[in-house]
Amino acid sequence: MQKMDIGLIGLGVMGENLALNLERNGFSVCGFDLDAGKRQSFGERTQGLRAQAAPSLAALVDSLHSPRCIWLMVPAGAAVDAVLADLQPLLSAGDVVMDGGNTLYTDTQRRMRALEGSGIHYVGAGVSGGEEGALRGPALMPGGHADAWPRLRPMLQAIAAKTDDGQPCCEWMGPGGSGHFVKMVHNGIEYADMQTICEAYWLMHQLLGMRPAEMSAVFRTWNEGELSSYLIGITADILDHTDPETGEALVDKILDTAEQKGTGKWASQVALDLGVTAPTIANAVFARTMSALHAERQQAAQVLSGPAAQTPANRDEVLQKIQRALLAAKVCAYAQGFSVLRAADKEYQWQLPMGTVASVWRAGCIIRASLLEDIRQAHERDPALDNLLMDPHFAAVMARCHQDLREVVALGALHGVAVPSFMSALSYYDAYRSARLPANLLQAQRDYFGAHTYQRVDKPGKFHTRWNG
């Protein structure tokens, strides 16, 4: 039997679609899953194609030409460790194993250390785009053992999404857990992006009394300008969708509790660990945890008071302000995400290609947006750019939009509409542009109760004062 090009372990929706994508682009695939039903389904779906399902891990490994290339698409965590434990004895030096799940980057680094000396090349790859992206072209962010890249590159760049200029949305991120780290930050930005869009929708609903179909038309218009993105586009589709059972807007029938898989939380935690300010990302996570308190919120709504709702008279003017506020908040979220990437790059010495990261996200992934080309150009102009807000283009965007963000935040506050991501983006912007902050008092407080010392603005050194002496 002719040997296959790649083995794919985990034949769920993502794994199966990636396998079909690989086969369509000229690579033969052998798949395996512990679930016999998924193996059977894969065999039926790939009938007549250069793809097959293996009855066991050993059979999958034996079906591949050497050096072998194996792609894991199993749930992050213990399942990956279990597969690796069974797989490692079957592999040889020079073989490549790539984990394409939403794995925590420190787990990837731990697994790389465990494989040191084996000759097995381990890779952690971020995969974004959902099931449709997996089938038609995802954004891919591989990183890990550098010797694996020449082997993986032809396959991964062939199946990746392509930008309008023909570039594949797949490039090498760097050593260690860099690939999974970049994907984690991608998801953190995704959380913030989705939340700010939801807040724009909620302001239209709560303040302007707009119906979903009306809002859909607004989002479609916005999707033709600076806010053009996958998430804005699908929001327009969602708001225009009718429930076949009731004939009403389906979005109004969906329970207002949002779930999460953890990557946004990881991005927020890592930002704290690295000492990076990323409040818009963190507040998007907190917005989901607040939404989960559905029963409590029903009770609180009967007890806690707020301002009386009022509808502004100038609807079109308010919509324009929301549009520009959304753009400003989105820029702040991306600035925070890239600051997290920058801090991790300094910590781990990965040499992350920031402009390339933005380029890879331009198509295929969930946060694909026209904005990313501007971000790519910003890092091309200044590879050492500390913060996206310092780039001339984005400084000009914020100069044009920050007043609208202020007024929209004020509208939300005055009318009792929760807009935590908008508020956090504005506070982030105002704090970052402040030459002086009230932390001088904070440090004095720390010195008062804990003798933590402080620095002075007029001379070097560390100082302590007996404040109550």
C-alpha positions as CSV (number, residue, x, y, z in Angstrom):
1,M,0.0,0.0,0.0
2,Q,1.2,3.5,-0.9
3,K,2.4,5.5,2.2
4,M,0.3,8.5,3.2
5,D,1.6,12.1,3.6
6,I,0.1,13.0,7.0
7,G,-1.7,11.4,9.9
8,L,-4.5,13.3,11.6
9,I,-5.6,12.2,15.1
10,G,-9.0,13.4,16.2
11,L,-11.8,13.2,13.6
12,G,-14.3,15.7,15.1
13,V,-15.7,18.5,13.0
14,M,-12.4,20.4,12.9
15,G,-10.2,17.4,12.3
16,E,-12.3,15.9,9.6
17,N,-12.6,19.2,7.7
18,L,-8.8,19.8,8.0
19,A,-8.3,16.3,6.6
20,L,-10.6,17.1,3.6
21,N,-8.8,20.4,3.1
22,L,-5.4,18.6,3.0
23,E,-6.7,16.0,0.6
24,R,-8.2,18.6,-1.7
25,N,-4.9,20.3,-1.9
26,G,-3.0,17.2,-3.0
27,F,-1.9,15.5,0.3
28,S,-3.0,12.0,1.3
29,V,-4.4,11.7,4.8
30,C,-4.7,8.8,7.3
31,G,-7.1,9.6,10.1
32,F,-7.7,8.1,13.5
33,D,-10.1,8.6,16.4
34,L,-10.8,6.5,19.5
35,D,-14.5,6.8,18.5
36,A,-15.3,4.0,16.0
37,G,-18.3,5.9,14.8
38,K,-16.1,8.9,13.8
39,R,-13.7,6.6,12.1
40,Q,-16.6,5.1,10.1
41,S,-18.0,8.5,9.3
42,F,-14.6,9.7,8.1
43,G,-14.2,6.6,5.9
44,E,-17.6,7.1,4.3
45,R,-17.0,10.8,3.8
46,T,-13.6,10.3,2.1
47,Q,-14.6,7.4,-0.1
48,G,-12.9,7.7,-3.4
49,L,-10.4,10.2,-2.0
50,R,-6.8,9.9,-1.1
51,A,-7.8,9.5,2.5
52,Q,-8.5,6.6,4.9
53,A,-9.3,5.8,8.5
54,A,-6.8,3.7,10.5
55,P,-8.2,1.2,13.0
56,S,-5.5,2.0,15.6
57,L,-2.7,4.4,16.4
58,A,-0.1,1.8,15.4
59,A,-1.8,1.4,12.0
60,L,-1.9,5.1,11.5
61,V,1.8,5.4,12.2
62,D,2.6,2.5,9.9
63,S,0.6,4.1,7.1
64,L,2.8,7.2,6.9
65,H,6.0,7.6,4.9
66,S,9.1,8.6,6.9
67,P,9.8,11.0,8.4
68,R,6.3,10.9,9.6
69,C,4.1,14.0,10.1
70,I,1.2,13.7,12.6
71,W,-1.4,16.4,13.4
72,L,-3.3,16.2,16.7
73,M,-6.8,17.7,16.8
74,V,-7.9,16.4,20.2
75,P,-9.3,18.4,23.2
76,A,-6.6,20.4,24.9
77,G,-5.2,19.1,28.2
78,A,-5.1,15.5,29.4
79,A,-6.3,14.1,26.1
80,V,-3.2,15.5,24.3
81,D,-0.9,14.0,27.0
82,A,-2.7,10.6,26.7
83,V,-2.3,10.5,22.9
84,L,1.4,11.5,23.2
85,A,2.1,8.8,25.7
86,D,0.6,6.2,23.4
87,L,2.2,7.7,20.3
88,Q,5.8,8.4,21.3
89,P,6.9,4.7,21.5
90,L,5.7,4.3,17.9
91,L,7.7,7.2,16.5
92,S,11.3,7.8,15.4
93,A,13.8,10.6,15.3
94,G,12.9,13.2,12.7
95,D,9.1,12.6,13.0
96,V,6.9,15.7,13.4
97,V,4.0,15.9,15.9
98,M,1.8,19.0,15.7
99,D,-0.9,19.9,18.3
100,G,-3.5,22.1,16.6
101,G,-5.9,22.4,19.5
102,N,-6.5,25.4,21.7
103,T,-3.7,24.4,24.1
104,L,-2.2,26.6,26.8
105,Y,1.2,27.6,25.6
106,T,3.0,26.5,28.8
107,D,1.6,22.9,28.2
108,T,3.2,23.0,24.7
109,Q,6.5,24.1,26.2
110,R,6.3,21.3,28.8
111,R,5.7,18.7,26.2
112,M,8.6,20.0,24.1
113,R,10.9,19.6,27.1
114,A,9.6,16.1,27.7
115,L,10.5,15.1,24.1
116,E,14.0,16.6,24.3
117,G,16.6,14.0,23.2
118,S,14.0,11.8,21.4
119,G,14.6,13.5,18.0
120,I,10.8,14.0,17.7
121,H,10.0,17.5,16.4
122,Y,7.1,19.0,18.4
123,V,5.0,21.9,17.2
124,G,2.1,23.8,18.7
125,A,0.0,25.4,16.1
126,G,-2.9,27.9,16.5
127,V,-5.8,27.2,14.2
128,S,-8.5,29.8,13.6
129,G,-11.5,29.9,11.4
130,G,-14.0,27.5,12.8
131,E,-15.3,24.5,10.9
132,E,-15.7,26.4,7.7
133,G,-12.2,27.8,7.9
134,A,-10.8,24.3,8.6
135,L,-12.5,23.1,5.3
136,R,-11.9,26.1,3.1
137,G,-8.8,27.8,4.6
138,P,-7.9,28.6,8.2
139,A,-5.4,31.0,9.6
140,L,-2.5,28.9,11.0
141,M,0.1,30.0,13.6
142,P,2.7,27.2,14.0
143,G,5.6,27.4,16.4
144,G,7.9,25.1,18.2
145,H,10.8,22.9,16.9
146,A,12.2,24.9,14.0
147,D,13.4,21.8,12.1
148,A,9.7,20.9,11.6
149,W,8.9,24.0,9.6
150,P,10.4,22.9,6.2
151,R,8.4,19.7,6.5
152,L,5.1,21.4,7.5
153,R,5.4,24.5,5.4
154,P,4.2,23.1,2.0
155,M,1.2,21.5,3.5
156,L,0.1,24.2,5.9
157,Q,0.5,27.1,3.5
158,A,-1.3,25.1,0.8
159,I,-4.4,24.7,3.0
160,A,-4.3,28.1,4.7
161,A,-6.6,31.0,3.8
162,K,-5.2,33.4,1.2
163,T,-5.3,37.2,1.5
164,D,-6.4,39.4,-1.4
165,D,-2.8,39.8,-2.3
166,G,-2.4,36.0,-2.5
167,Q,-0.4,35.5,0.7
168,P,-1.1,32.4,2.7
169,C,-2.3,33.0,6.2
170,C,0.3,30.8,7.7
171,E,3.8,31.6,8.8
172,W,6.3,30.3,11.4
173,M,5.8,32.2,14.7
174,G,9.0,31.1,16.5
175,P,10.3,28.6,19.0
176,G,8.7,27.1,22.2
177,G,5.0,27.7,22.7
178,S,4.9,30.8,20.5
179,G,2.3,29.5,18.1
180,H,-0.2,28.6,20.8
181,F,0.6,31.9,22.6
182,V,-0.2,33.9,19.4
183,K,-3.5,32.0,19.1
184,M,-4.3,32.6,22.7
185,V,-3.9,36.4,22.2
186,H,-5.9,36.2,19.0
187,N,-8.7,34.7,21.1
188,G,-8.4,37.4,23.7
189,I,-8.8,40.1,21.0
190,E,-11.7,38.1,19.7
191,Y,-13.4,38.2,23.1
192,A,-12.9,42.0,23.2
193,D,-14.0,42.5,19.6
194,M,-17.2,40.5,20.1
195,Q,-18.1,42.2,23.3
196,T,-17.6,45.7,21.9
197,I,-19.9,44.8,18.9
198,C,-22.5,43.4,21.4
199,E,-22.3,46.7,23.4
200,A,-22.9,48.7,20.2
201,Y,-25.9,46.4,19.4
202,W,-27.2,46.9,23.0
203,L,-27.0,50.6,22.8
204,M,-29.0,50.6,19.6
205,H,-31.5,48.4,21.3
206,Q,-31.8,50.0,24.7
207,L,-31.3,53.7,23.8
208,L,-32.6,54.0,20.2
209,G,-35.3,51.3,20.3
210,M,-34.1,49.8,17.1
211,R,-35.4,46.5,15.8
212,P,-32.9,43.8,14.8
213,A,-33.6,44.2,11.1
214,E,-32.9,47.9,11.3
215,M,-29.6,47.2,13.2
216,S,-28.7,44.6,10.6
217,A,-28.8,47.2,7.9
218,V,-26.6,49.5,10.0
219,F,-24.0,46.8,10.5
220,R,-24.0,46.0,6.8
221,T,-23.2,49.6,6.1
222,W,-20.5,49.6,8.7
223,N,-19.0,46.5,7.1
224,E,-18.3,48.5,4.0
225,G,-16.0,51.0,5.8
226,E,-13.2,51.1,8.4
227,L,-15.1,48.5,10.5
228,S,-15.1,45.9,7.8
229,S,-14.6,42.5,9.4
230,Y,-15.8,39.0,9.6
231,L,-17.5,39.7,13.0
232,I,-19.3,42.8,11.8
233,G,-20.5,40.8,8.8
234,I,-21.9,37.9,10.7
235,T,-23.5,40.3,13.2
236,A,-25.5,41.8,10.3
237,D,-26.5,38.2,9.2
238,I,-27.5,37.2,12.8
239,L,-29.7,40.3,13.3
240,D,-31.5,39.7,10.0
241,H,-32.3,36.1,10.8
242,T,-35.9,35.2,11.5
243,D,-37.0,32.4,13.9
244,P,-39.0,29.9,11.8
245,E,-41.1,29.0,14.8
246,T,-42.3,32.5,15.8
247,G,-41.6,34.6,12.7
248,E,-39.7,37.0,15.0
249,A,-36.0,37.9,15.1
250,L,-34.1,34.8,16.3
251,V,-31.6,36.9,18.3
252,D,-34.4,38.0,20.6
253,K,-35.2,34.4,21.4
254,I,-31.7,33.4,22.5
255,L,-31.0,33.3,26.2
256,D,-28.6,36.1,27.3
257,T,-25.9,33.8,28.8
258,A,-22.6,33.4,26.9
259,E,-20.2,30.5,27.3
260,Q,-16.4,30.4,27.0
261,K,-13.7,27.8,26.6
262,G,-11.0,29.5,28.5
263,T,-8.6,31.1,26.0
264,G,-9.8,34.6,26.7
265,K,-9.4,34.0,30.5
266,W,-5.8,32.7,29.8
267,A,-5.0,35.8,27.8
268,S,-6.2,38.0,30.7
269,Q,-4.3,35.9,33.3
270,V,-1.1,36.0,31.2
271,A,-1.4,39.8,30.8
272,L,-1.4,40.1,34.6
273,D,1.5,37.7,34.9
274,L,3.5,39.7,32.4
275,G,2.5,43.1,33.9
276,V,0.6,44.2,30.8
277,T,-2.4,46.4,30.9
278,A,-5.2,44.6,28.9
279,P,-8.5,45.7,30.6
280,T,-10.7,45.6,27.5
281,I,-9.8,41.9,27.0
282,A,-10.3,41.2,30.7
283,N,-13.6,43.0,30.8
284,A,-14.9,41.0,27.8
285,V,-14.2,37.9,29.9
286,F,-16.0,39.4,32.9
287,A,-18.9,40.3,30.7
288,R,-19.4,36.6,29.9
289,T,-19.1,35.6,33.6
290,M,-21.7,38.3,34.4
291,S,-24.0,37.0,31.7
292,A,-23.8,33.5,33.3
293,L,-25.4,35.0,36.5
294,H,-28.8,34.9,34.8
295,A,-30.9,33.9,37.8
296,E,-29.2,36.4,40.1
297,R,-29.7,39.2,37.5
298,Q,-33.4,38.5,37.3
299,Q,-33.6,39.0,41.1
300,A,-31.3,42.1,41.1
301,A,-33.4,43.7,38.4
302,Q,-36.3,43.7,40.8
303,V,-34.3,45.2,43.7
304,L,-31.6,47.6,42.3
305,S,-32.5,50.9,40.8
306,G,-31.0,52.8,37.9
307,P,-31.8,55.8,35.7
308,A,-35.0,56.0,33.8
309,A,-34.5,55.0,30.1
310,Q,-34.7,57.9,27.6
311,T,-34.5,57.8,23.8
312,P,-32.2,60.4,22.3
313,A,-33.9,62.4,19.6
314,N,-31.0,62.5,17.1
315,R,-30.8,58.8,16.2
316,D,-28.6,59.2,13.2
317,E,-26.1,61.3,15.1
318,V,-25.9,58.8,17.9
319,L,-25.4,55.9,15.4
320,Q,-22.4,57.7,13.9
321,K,-21.0,58.2,17.4
322,I,-21.4,54.5,18.2
323,Q,-19.7,53.6,14.9
324,R,-16.7,55.7,15.7
325,A,-16.7,54.6,19.4
326,L,-16.7,51.0,18.2
327,L,-13.7,51.7,16.0
328,A,-11.8,53.4,18.8
329,A,-12.5,50.5,21.2
330,K,-11.5,48.0,18.7
331,V,-8.1,49.8,18.1
332,C,-7.6,49.8,21.9
333,A,-8.3,46.0,22.1
334,Y,-5.8,45.3,19.4
335,A,-3.2,47.6,21.0
336,Q,-3.6,45.6,24.2
337,G,-3.3,42.3,22.5
338,F,-0.1,43.3,20.6
339,S,1.3,44.6,23.9
340,V,0.8,41.2,25.4
341,L,2.6,39.7,22.5
342,R,5.4,42.2,22.8
343,A,5.8,41.4,26.5
344,A,5.9,37.7,26.0
345,D,8.4,38.1,23.2
346,K,10.7,39.9,25.6
347,E,10.2,37.3,28.3
348,Y,10.8,34.3,26.2
349,Q,13.0,35.7,23.4
350,W,10.9,34.2,20.7
351,Q,11.6,36.9,18.1
352,L,7.9,37.1,17.2
353,P,7.3,38.6,13.8
354,M,4.6,41.2,14.8
355,G,3.9,42.4,11.3
356,T,3.6,38.7,10.2
357,V,1.2,38.0,13.0
358,A,-1.1,40.8,11.8
359,S,-0.6,39.5,8.2
360,V,-1.6,36.0,9.1
361,W,-4.8,37.3,10.8
362,R,-5.9,39.1,7.7
363,A,-8.0,36.2,6.3
364,G,-9.3,32.9,7.5
365,C,-9.5,33.7,11.2
366,I,-12.3,34.9,13.3
367,I,-10.8,38.4,13.9
368,R,-10.0,39.0,10.2
369,A,-10.6,42.7,9.4
370,S,-9.5,45.4,7.1
371,L,-7.9,47.0,10.2
372,L,-5.2,44.3,10.2
373,E,-3.6,45.6,7.1
374,D,-3.1,48.9,8.9
375,I,-1.6,47.0,11.8
376,R,0.7,45.1,9.6
377,Q,1.9,48.3,8.0
378,A,2.4,49.9,11.4
379,H,4.8,47.1,12.5
380,E,6.5,47.3,9.1
381,R,7.1,51.0,9.7
382,D,8.4,50.4,13.2
383,P,9.4,46.8,14.1
384,A,10.1,47.9,17.7
385,L,6.7,49.7,18.1
386,D,5.9,49.5,21.8
387,N,2.1,50.2,21.5
388,L,-0.1,50.4,18.5
389,L,-1.5,53.7,19.7
390,M,1.9,55.3,19.1
391,D,1.8,54.6,15.4
392,P,0.9,57.8,13.5
393,H,-2.0,56.2,11.6
394,F,-3.7,54.8,14.8
395,A,-2.9,58.0,16.8
396,A,-4.8,59.9,14.1
397,V,-7.7,57.4,14.3
398,M,-7.9,57.9,18.0
399,A,-7.7,61.6,17.7
400,R,-10.7,61.5,15.4
401,C,-12.7,59.0,17.4
402,H,-12.0,59.4,21.1
403,Q,-14.5,62.1,21.7
404,D,-17.3,59.9,20.3
405,L,-16.1,57.1,22.6
406,R,-16.4,59.5,25.5
407,E,-19.9,60.5,24.6
408,V,-21.1,57.0,24.0
409,V,-19.6,55.8,27.3
410,A,-21.4,58.8,28.9
411,L,-24.7,57.9,27.2
412,G,-24.4,54.4,28.5
413,A,-23.6,55.5,32.1
414,L,-26.3,58.2,32.2
415,H,-29.0,55.8,30.8
416,G,-27.9,52.7,32.8
417,V,-26.7,50.6,29.9
418,A,-23.7,48.5,30.8
419,V,-20.8,49.0,28.3
420,P,-17.8,47.6,30.2
421,S,-15.6,47.2,27.1
422,F,-16.2,50.7,25.8
423,M,-15.6,52.1,29.3
424,S,-12.4,50.1,29.8
425,A,-11.1,51.1,26.3
426,L,-11.6,54.7,27.1
427,S,-9.9,54.4,30.5
428,Y,-7.0,52.6,28.9
429,Y,-6.6,55.3,26.3
430,D,-6.7,58.1,28.8
431,A,-4.3,56.4,31.2
432,Y,-1.8,55.6,28.4
433,R,-1.8,59.2,27.2
434,S,-1.3,60.6,30.7
435,A,2.2,61.9,31.5
436,R,1.3,61.6,35.2
437,L,-1.0,59.3,37.1
438,P,-2.1,59.2,40.7
439,A,0.2,56.3,41.4
440,N,2.4,58.7,43.4
441,L,-0.2,58.7,46.1
442,L,-0.7,54.9,45.8
443,Q,3.0,54.3,46.3
444,A,3.0,56.7,49.3
445,Q,0.2,54.6,50.8
446,R,2.2,51.4,50.3
447,D,5.2,53.0,52.0
448,Y,2.9,54.2,54.9
449,F,1.5,50.8,55.8
450,G,4.3,48.5,54.5
451,A,7.5,50.5,54.2
452,H,7.7,49.6,50.6
453,T,9.7,52.7,49.8
454,Y,9.2,55.1,46.9
455,Q,11.2,57.0,44.2
456,R,11.3,60.8,43.8
457,V,10.9,62.9,40.7
458,D,13.8,65.2,41.7
459,K,16.6,62.8,42.7
460,P,17.5,59.1,42.2
461,G,17.3,56.4,44.8
462,K,14.7,54.6,47.0
463,F,13.2,56.5,50.0
464,H,11.1,55.7,53.1
465,T,9.2,58.1,55.3
466,R,7.8,57.7,58.8
467,W,4.4,59.2,57.8
468,N,2.8,59.2,61.2
469,G,5.9,60.3,63.1
